[in-house]
């Protein structure tokens, strides 16, 4: 029997959950987007939300394909780990603010480990004003008929960033379907030259507070030529105008060229993320 105040949250907790998510809107964006459309019914949300802290939760943990702690300190991490450690791991990663992710992993590593990779320094960045540099006019929204054209670039980005292939299992059908959904929702950007994708990025998560950019990729043959910053400026400008009041993302700390490009676009620090990959 659990000795800590942890419980699964339901529809009656919606107001208190929303208050917590609004306290950290950038880091909680993935959870917020999932709950905004499907509520707290686990059978509708492809996951479940666990709360810590008694009748009025003070910390949250999303449990699904990814494990996402929200406002989790070491005490809450211990409570969540007591529950989660009794169950088989179903998530492909643990991702969120570094304090919560690493505290959770300290407790879960003995039962869920080893991890394939731990990325403990991923600056979380945010921009809320027009970029200070000119945007690349060639960067535009991807059209529905171009999904097959950008799919190879998306696969290349995934393999480079995650270190695994999205083609395993179903030949990439699920990954392509997700990409097609993003394109239909006008959330995918690219610069295409003579039929070749040389830059791409997606608004992978959208809430009333932020549009979170993921999947940023430049064709290796074009790297080092200064196209990333103007291309990202085009994404930021459009997202701020059309989608959300801020644009956010997180980047590996060692990726200095990307960090320089984001700084040129006006991104500033909003904390540090960490990711545990399985």
N, C-alpha and C positions, 0 to 999 in steps of 0.2 A: 504494500500500500504506500502511495506517495505521502511523504511527510511535508511537502511544500505546497503552497497555494497556487497550483497550476490547474487549469481546466480548459476544455474545448469551448470556444465561444460560438454563440448562435445569434439569431436575428434580434433577440432582446438586448444584445450587447452592442448593437450597431452604433448608437450615439457615442458611447464611451470609446469604442474602437476608432471612430472617426476623429474624435478629439486627440487621441494619441497619434494617429497618422498625420494630422495637421501640425503637430509639434515638430516633426522632422520631415517635411514634405519632399525633400530631395531624396533622402535615403530610403524613404518609405514608398517611393513612387511605384515600384513593381507591385507591391501589395495593394496599394490604393487603386491602381488600374484594374486589377483582378476583381476586387470587391465592388467597385463602382458599377460594374455591369451585371454581376452575378450574385451579389449579396454574400451572406455568411452561411448559406446552406452548403455544406461540404459536397453534396452530390451534384451541385451546379457549378462549383468553383474549381474542380479538378485539384483539390487540395483542401486543407483545413487550417483554421487559425486557432492558435493556442495563446492563452493569456496568463500572466503571472501577476499576483498582487491582491488576491481577495476578490470581493464582489465588484470592485472598480479596478480593472487591470491597470498596471503601470508599465508593463512591457508586453510585447507581442512577438510571436514567432510564426511565420507562415511555413507550413509543412506541405510540400508538394514535389514537383519535379526539381525544384530548388528550395533550399532551406534559407529563409530570409529573416534574421532577427531585427527587430525594431525597438529602439530605446532599451537595449539589453545591456546591463552591467554584469559584473562577475556573479553577484548574488542571483540575479534572474537566470543567468546562464547555467548555473548549477541546478536550478529548479527545472529548467527546460531539459537539460541533459539527463536528469533523473527519469523523466518521462520518455524521452526519445531513445535513450540507451537501452530501454527494454524492448525496442522494436527493431526489426531489420531496417537497414538503410534503404530508402527508396529514392533519395535525391541524387542528382548528378553533381551538385555543388552546394556549398554554403557561401552566401554572398551578402554583404551589407557593410555597415560601418565596422572598421577594423576591431574596435574594442569588443563588440558583441560577437563577431565571427570568431576571433581568436580565443575568447573566453569559452565559447561553446566548444570549439575544437579541442581545447585542452582537456575538457571533460569527456568528449565523445571519441577522441582518438583511440583510447584503449579498446573500444568495442567496435568502432567503425573503420579504424585505420587498416592499412596505411593509406594516406592520400596520394594521388598521382602527382599533385603539385600544390604548393601553398604560395599564394601571392599575397604577401602581407603589407605591401606598400603600393596602393593604387589611389593616387590623388583624385578626390571627387571635385569636379570643377563646375562652375555655373557662370552663365552670361545672361544679363538682363537688359542690355542696351545694344543698339546697332553696332556692328563690328567697326573698329577704327581703321580698317583697311578695305580697299575696294573688293567687292565680291566677283568671283569668276562668272561671267555671263553665260558660259557654256554649261554650267551646272544647272540641272533642271529636274523636275519630277519625272520619274520613270513611268512610261505608259504601259497599259495592260498588255499590249502585244509584244513588249520587250522583256517579259519575264524570262523566257528561255535565253535571251541574250545576256542578261546579267547573272543568271544562275551560276555559270562557271566562276565568275568573280566572287560571288557570295560563298561558294564552296571553298575557293582558295583562301578567302579571308578567314573562314571558320577553321580550316585546317591549320593556318598559320597562327591564329590567336589561341585556339583551344588545344591544339596538339592532337586532335582526333578528327575523323572524317564524319560528316553528316550523312554520308551515303551508306554507312553500315546499317544492316538490318532490313530496311525497306528500299534500298537503292536511292535514297534521297527524296522519296515521294512526300514524306511529311515535311521535310525542310523546304521543298519547293512550294508546297501548299501554304506554309507559313509566309514565305516570301511573296507569293501571289496575293495573299490577304493584305500584306503591308503595301504592296503596289496599288491594289484597288482602293485602299484607304488614303491614298495620296500621302504616304509617309516614307517613300523611297526616293532617293536622289542619286543622280549619276552624271558624269561627263563621259560622253561617248564620242570617240573620234574614229571616223572611217569604219564604223561597226565594232570598234574595240572599246571596252569599258576601261577607262584609265583612272576613274575615281568613283567610289560609291559610299553611301552612308544611309542609315535608316533612323527614323524616329521610332524606336522599338517600344517605348512606353510613353503614354500621354495621360496626364491628369490635368485638373484645373490649375495646378501650380507650375507644372514643368513638362517639357518635352525632352525625354532622355534619349540621347543619340547613342547608337551602337552600330557595330558593323562597318566602321570607318576603314577604308582600304584604298591604297594607291597601287596601281600596277607597278611591279618591281622595276620595269624598264623606265618608268617615269619618276622614280624616287630621286630625291636630291635636286630636283629642278624647280622647287618652289611652288608647286601647284597645290599642295595640301592646304595651306593657310587661306588663299583666296577661295578654294573650293568649299572649305568649312565655313567661311564667311557667308557664302551664298546660302548654305543650309541654315545657319543661325538667323540670317536676315529674314528668310522666308518663314521659318518656324515662329519667330517672334511676331511677325506680322499676321500670321494666319492661324497659329495653333495654340500657343501658351505664352504666359508672361515671362518665363525663363526657359533657357535651354541648358541642360546639364549632361554630364557624362563622367565616366571614370576611366582612368588610363593607367597602364603599368608604370610604376615609378621609374623603371630603367629605360623607358622609351622616350629618350630626350628629344629626338626630332619631333615626335608628335606633341610633346608638351610645349615645345617652342612654337609650333604652329597654332596650338590652342591659345597660347598666351597672346599671340599676334591678333587673334580674333576677338580678344577681350574677355576670355575666360579668367576667372579668379578662383582661389581655393575655397572649398566649402567643407573641408575635412579629408579624411582618409578612409578608403574602402579596403577590404581584404576579401579574397576568394580562395576557398578550398575546393580543388577539383578532384573528382574521383574517376 
